[in-house]
Amino acid sequence: MRTTIPLTVLATALACSFGTAPANARARVFVASYGNDSNPCTFGSPCKTFQAAINAVDAGGEVTAIDSAGFGPINITKAVTITSPDGVEAGIVPVVGGNAISITAAASDDIVLRGLTLNGSGFAFNGIVFNSGGSLTVTNCTVQNFITNGTLGAGNGIFIQPTSGTISISVTNTIVSNNARNGIFYSPPSGSPTTKVVIDHVFANNNDNGIVFATANPTGGSTLIAVSNTSVSSNATGGLVANNGASGNPLSASFDNVSAVNNGNEGIGGAGTAKIVLGRSTVTGNVIGIENNISVGNFSSYGNNQINQNTVNIAFNPLNTSFALQ
């Protein structure tokens, strides 16, 4: 639970942090409900929107929300950290048919999003869209209520679609819920990205699909996934799915301590040539508990899972019978 930090304490700490900084340094800038985008974005004279503050901050710098408000949609093209301290709700409501945060950064740029609330409000398309960059870290965020326009490219809480580079993705302590497509969707449209994805303590519930990795389109690169301590439940279709078709982008995944409950189709699914290892997980109340459509690869169990009370506990591809029930 987030606890409130008195504004005076925050101000004192920030003032101290500037004690040795050059007068023209823009390593940290600020937004506030009472700010103005014509201001220099200092703590004493903050900007009104995140976009103005990002435009002002140095590459690799930090943008901090001073108080709770809505700070507008964001386009990110450089390394930056966007954060709100405990007790502050930094909201981002995009325009109709838009995205809350769009990221198109350089291959070495690290993007950090911390403590943000992204709300599509039933009229915006995606929460976070990652097109390119060196890394994306999302922590302590809420991403919800995004709608689809009839394509897979809209209605996603977090949509990750790089086409090149070596990329690290980390999503922790985050809620992605009530989105018309996917809570988290990793789907490069082409190219050869090499991506490592870590998802931990995430609640991906009440979407169409909870978390989906789809790598059928890239012709090179690879995808390595670790999902742990995560709930993918009460989604209209699938809970947690990894499918790389027959592409040249090998996909390996570890699913540990996952709760996949009451999904409209599969709780956990694998397809194509993916390699999946499942352990310490509860899969129950789904139409299909485990859907194993892997044709070449493996869907393996450590034998310590609880897979029961699904309409069908396990559906095998006839070519792959390596999966044990528990």
C-alpha positions as CSV (number, residue, x, y, z in Angstrom):
1,M,0.0,0.0,0.0
2,R,1.3,3.5,-0.9
3,T,1.7,5.9,2.0
4,T,1.6,9.6,1.9
5,I,4.8,11.6,2.2
6,P,4.2,15.2,3.5
7,L,5.0,17.7,0.8
8,T,7.4,19.6,3.1
9,V,9.5,16.4,3.4
10,L,9.6,16.0,-0.3
11,A,10.5,19.6,-0.9
12,T,13.3,19.5,1.6
13,A,14.8,16.3,0.1
14,L,14.6,17.7,-3.4
15,A,16.1,21.0,-2.4
16,C,19.0,19.2,-0.8
17,S,19.5,17.1,-4.0
18,F,20.1,20.3,-6.0
19,G,22.7,21.7,-3.6
20,T,25.7,20.9,-5.8
21,A,24.0,20.9,-9.2
22,P,25.0,23.5,-11.8
23,A,22.5,26.3,-12.4
24,N,21.6,25.1,-15.9
25,A,21.4,21.4,-15.0
26,R,18.1,19.8,-16.0
27,A,18.7,16.3,-14.7
28,R,15.4,16.5,-12.7
29,V,12.3,18.5,-13.6
30,F,8.8,18.6,-12.1
31,V,5.1,18.8,-12.9
32,A,2.2,19.9,-10.7
33,S,-1.5,20.5,-10.9
34,Y,-0.8,24.2,-10.5
35,G,2.0,24.3,-13.0
36,N,2.4,26.0,-16.3
37,D,4.1,24.7,-19.4
38,S,5.8,28.1,-19.9
39,N,7.6,27.6,-16.6
40,P,11.2,26.2,-16.4
41,C,9.9,22.9,-14.8
42,T,11.8,23.4,-11.5
43,F,10.4,22.4,-8.2
44,G,9.4,26.0,-7.4
45,S,8.1,26.7,-10.9
46,P,6.8,23.4,-12.3
47,C,5.3,22.5,-15.7
48,K,1.7,21.5,-16.2
49,T,2.2,18.4,-18.4
50,F,4.6,15.5,-18.5
51,Q,5.3,16.2,-22.2
52,A,6.6,19.7,-21.5
53,A,8.7,18.4,-18.7
54,I,10.2,15.6,-20.9
55,N,11.0,18.1,-23.5
56,A,12.9,20.1,-20.9
57,V,14.8,17.4,-19.1
58,D,18.2,16.1,-20.0
59,A,18.4,12.7,-21.7
60,G,18.6,10.2,-18.9
61,G,17.0,12.6,-16.4
62,E,13.9,12.3,-14.2
63,V,10.5,13.8,-14.3
64,T,8.6,13.9,-11.0
65,A,5.0,14.7,-10.2
66,I,4.7,16.9,-7.1
67,D,1.0,16.4,-6.5
68,S,-1.9,14.3,-7.8
69,A,-3.4,15.4,-11.1
70,G,-3.8,14.4,-14.8
71,F,-0.7,15.3,-16.7
72,G,-1.6,14.4,-20.3
73,P,-0.4,11.9,-22.8
74,I,3.4,11.4,-23.6
75,N,5.6,10.7,-26.5
76,I,9.1,9.5,-25.4
77,T,12.1,9.7,-27.7
78,K,15.0,9.6,-25.2
79,A,16.1,8.0,-22.0
80,V,14.0,9.2,-19.1
81,T,12.5,8.3,-15.8
82,I,8.9,9.4,-15.1
83,T,7.8,8.9,-11.5
84,S,5.5,9.9,-8.8
85,P,6.3,9.5,-5.1
86,D,4.2,7.5,-2.7
87,G,0.9,9.3,-1.9
88,V,0.8,11.1,-5.3
89,E,-1.4,9.8,-8.1
90,A,0.1,10.9,-11.4
91,G,-2.7,10.3,-13.9
92,I,-2.4,10.0,-17.7
93,V,-5.6,10.2,-19.8
94,P,-4.9,10.2,-23.5
95,V,-7.0,11.8,-26.2
96,V,-9.8,9.9,-28.0
97,G,-8.3,7.2,-30.1
98,G,-4.8,7.8,-28.8
99,N,-2.2,6.2,-26.6
100,A,-1.3,7.3,-23.1
101,I,2.5,6.7,-23.5
102,S,4.2,6.1,-26.9
103,I,7.9,5.2,-26.8
104,T,10.2,5.4,-29.9
105,A,13.7,5.8,-28.4
106,A,17.2,4.9,-29.4
107,A,18.7,1.4,-29.0
108,S,20.7,2.5,-25.9
109,D,17.9,4.4,-24.2
110,D,16.5,3.2,-20.9
111,I,12.9,4.2,-20.1
112,V,11.5,3.9,-16.5
113,L,7.8,4.5,-15.6
114,R,7.1,4.4,-11.9
115,G,3.9,5.0,-9.9
116,L,1.7,6.1,-12.9
117,T,-2.0,5.6,-13.4
118,L,-3.0,5.2,-17.1
119,N,-6.8,5.2,-17.8
120,G,-8.2,4.8,-21.3
121,S,-11.6,5.9,-19.9
122,G,-13.3,3.8,-22.6
123,F,-12.2,6.0,-25.5
124,A,-8.4,5.6,-25.9
125,F,-6.6,2.7,-27.6
126,N,-3.4,1.7,-25.7
127,G,-1.8,2.4,-22.4
128,I,1.9,2.0,-23.1
129,V,3.2,1.4,-26.6
130,F,6.9,0.4,-26.8
131,N,8.3,0.6,-30.4
132,S,12.0,0.9,-29.7
133,G,14.6,1.6,-27.0
134,G,17.2,-0.2,-24.9
135,S,15.0,-1.1,-22.0
136,L,11.5,-0.5,-20.5
137,T,10.8,-0.7,-16.8
138,V,7.2,-0.4,-15.6
139,T,6.7,-0.6,-11.8
140,N,3.9,0.2,-9.4
141,C,1.6,1.3,-12.3
142,T,-2.1,0.8,-13.1
143,V,-3.1,0.5,-16.7
144,Q,-6.8,0.0,-17.5
145,N,-9.9,0.7,-19.6
146,F,-8.4,0.8,-23.1
147,I,-10.6,0.0,-26.1
148,T,-10.1,-1.7,-29.5
149,N,-10.7,-0.3,-32.9
150,G,-11.1,-3.8,-34.3
151,T,-7.4,-4.5,-34.7
152,L,-4.8,-6.2,-32.5
153,G,-2.9,-2.9,-32.3
154,A,-5.5,-1.3,-30.0
155,G,-7.1,-2.2,-26.7
156,N,-3.9,-3.2,-25.0
157,G,-2.7,-2.1,-21.5
158,I,1.0,-2.5,-22.4
159,F,1.8,-3.2,-26.1
160,I,5.5,-4.1,-26.9
161,Q,6.4,-4.2,-30.6
162,P,10.1,-3.8,-31.3
163,T,11.5,-4.8,-34.7
164,S,15.3,-4.7,-33.9
165,G,17.8,-4.3,-31.1
166,T,18.7,-6.1,-27.8
167,I,15.9,-5.1,-25.4
168,S,15.1,-5.7,-21.7
169,I,11.5,-5.4,-20.6
170,S,10.5,-5.5,-16.9
171,V,7.0,-5.1,-15.6
172,T,6.6,-5.5,-11.8
173,N,4.0,-4.7,-9.1
174,T,1.6,-3.5,-11.8
175,I,-2.2,-3.9,-12.6
176,V,-3.3,-4.2,-16.2
177,S,-7.1,-4.7,-16.2
178,N,-10.3,-4.1,-18.1
179,N,-8.7,-3.7,-21.5
180,A,-10.5,-4.8,-24.6
181,R,-7.6,-6.8,-26.0
182,N,-4.6,-7.8,-23.9
183,G,-3.3,-6.7,-20.5
184,I,0.3,-7.2,-21.8
185,F,0.9,-7.9,-25.5
186,Y,4.4,-8.7,-26.8
187,S,4.1,-8.9,-30.6
188,P,7.0,-7.7,-32.9
189,P,5.5,-7.2,-36.4
190,S,8.7,-8.0,-38.2
191,G,12.5,-7.8,-38.0
192,S,14.8,-9.6,-35.5
193,P,14.5,-8.2,-32.0
194,T,16.3,-10.1,-29.2
195,T,14.2,-9.5,-26.1
196,K,14.3,-10.5,-22.5
197,V,11.0,-10.1,-20.6
198,V,10.6,-10.2,-16.8
199,I,7.0,-10.0,-15.4
200,D,6.6,-10.3,-11.6
201,H,3.8,-9.5,-9.2
202,V,1.4,-8.4,-12.0
203,F,-2.4,-8.7,-12.0
204,A,-3.6,-9.1,-15.6
205,N,-7.3,-9.7,-15.0
206,N,-10.6,-8.9,-16.7
207,N,-9.1,-8.2,-20.1
208,D,-9.8,-10.2,-23.3
209,N,-6.4,-11.9,-22.8
210,G,-4.2,-11.5,-19.8
211,I,-0.7,-11.8,-21.1
212,V,0.2,-12.8,-24.6
213,F,3.6,-13.4,-26.3
214,A,3.2,-13.7,-30.1
215,T,6.4,-14.0,-32.1
216,A,5.3,-15.6,-35.3
217,N,6.3,-12.6,-37.5
218,P,10.0,-11.8,-36.8
219,T,12.5,-13.6,-39.0
220,G,15.4,-13.5,-36.5
221,G,16.4,-12.7,-32.9
222,S,14.9,-14.5,-29.9
223,T,12.6,-14.1,-26.9
224,L,13.3,-15.1,-23.4
225,I,10.5,-14.8,-20.8
226,A,10.2,-15.1,-17.1
227,V,6.7,-14.7,-15.5
228,S,6.4,-15.2,-11.8
229,N,4.0,-14.4,-8.9
230,T,1.4,-13.2,-11.3
231,S,-2.4,-13.5,-11.7
232,V,-4.0,-14.0,-15.1
233,S,-7.6,-14.5,-14.2
234,S,-11.2,-13.7,-15.3
235,N,-10.1,-12.8,-18.8
236,A,-12.7,-13.3,-21.5
237,T,-10.4,-15.5,-23.6
238,G,-7.0,-16.6,-22.5
239,G,-4.9,-16.1,-19.4
240,L,-1.2,-16.6,-20.2
241,V,-0.2,-17.5,-23.8
242,A,3.1,-18.0,-25.6
243,N,3.0,-18.7,-29.3
244,N,5.8,-18.2,-31.8
245,G,4.3,-20.1,-34.7
246,A,7.1,-21.5,-36.8
247,S,9.1,-18.3,-36.9
248,G,12.8,-17.8,-36.8
249,N,12.5,-16.1,-33.4
250,P,13.0,-18.9,-30.8
251,L,10.8,-18.4,-27.7
252,S,11.7,-19.8,-24.3
253,A,9.5,-19.2,-21.2
254,S,9.5,-19.9,-17.5
255,F,6.1,-19.6,-15.7
256,D,6.4,-19.8,-11.9
257,N,3.8,-19.3,-9.3
258,V,1.1,-18.2,-11.8
259,S,-2.6,-18.1,-10.9
260,A,-4.7,-18.7,-14.0
261,V,-8.4,-18.9,-12.9
262,N,-11.7,-18.6,-14.6
263,N,-10.6,-17.6,-18.0
264,G,-13.0,-18.0,-21.0
265,N,-10.7,-20.4,-22.9
266,E,-7.2,-21.5,-21.8
267,G,-5.6,-20.7,-18.5
268,I,-2.1,-21.2,-19.8
269,G,-1.3,-22.0,-23.5
270,G,1.7,-22.7,-25.7
271,A,1.9,-23.1,-29.5
272,G,4.3,-23.2,-32.3
273,T,7.9,-24.1,-31.4
274,A,7.9,-22.5,-28.0
275,K,9.7,-24.0,-25.0
276,I,7.8,-23.6,-21.8
277,V,8.5,-24.7,-18.2
278,L,5.7,-24.5,-15.7
279,G,6.0,-24.7,-11.9
280,R,4.2,-24.0,-8.6
281,S,1.1,-22.7,-10.5
282,T,-2.7,-23.0,-9.9
283,V,-4.8,-23.5,-13.0
284,T,-8.5,-24.0,-12.3
285,G,-12.0,-22.9,-13.4
286,N,-10.9,-22.4,-17.1
287,V,-12.5,-23.9,-20.1
288,I,-9.1,-25.5,-20.9
289,G,-6.6,-25.5,-18.1
290,I,-3.4,-26.1,-20.2
291,E,-3.7,-25.9,-24.0
292,N,-0.5,-27.5,-25.4
293,N,-0.4,-26.8,-29.2
294,I,3.4,-26.9,-29.3
295,S,4.5,-28.9,-32.3
296,V,8.2,-28.9,-32.0
297,G,9.6,-27.7,-28.6
298,N,8.4,-28.6,-25.2
299,F,5.8,-27.8,-22.6
300,S,7.2,-29.2,-19.4
301,S,6.0,-29.3,-15.8
302,Y,8.0,-29.5,-12.6
303,G,5.2,-31.7,-11.3
304,N,4.2,-29.3,-8.5
305,N,1.3,-27.6,-10.1
306,Q,-2.5,-27.7,-9.3
307,I,-4.4,-28.2,-12.5
308,N,-7.9,-29.3,-11.8
309,Q,-11.6,-28.4,-12.0
310,N,-11.3,-27.0,-15.5
311,T,-13.8,-28.2,-18.2
312,V,-10.8,-29.8,-19.8
313,N,-7.7,-29.9,-17.6
314,I,-5.1,-30.5,-20.4
315,A,-5.6,-30.4,-24.2
316,F,-2.6,-31.9,-26.0
317,N,-1.3,-31.5,-29.5
318,P,-1.2,-35.1,-30.7
319,L,2.5,-34.6,-31.7
320,N,3.5,-33.6,-28.2
321,T,2.7,-35.7,-25.1
322,S,5.6,-34.7,-22.9
323,F,3.5,-32.7,-20.4
324,A,2.6,-34.4,-17.0
325,L,-0.8,-33.6,-15.5
326,Q,0.6,-32.0,-12.3
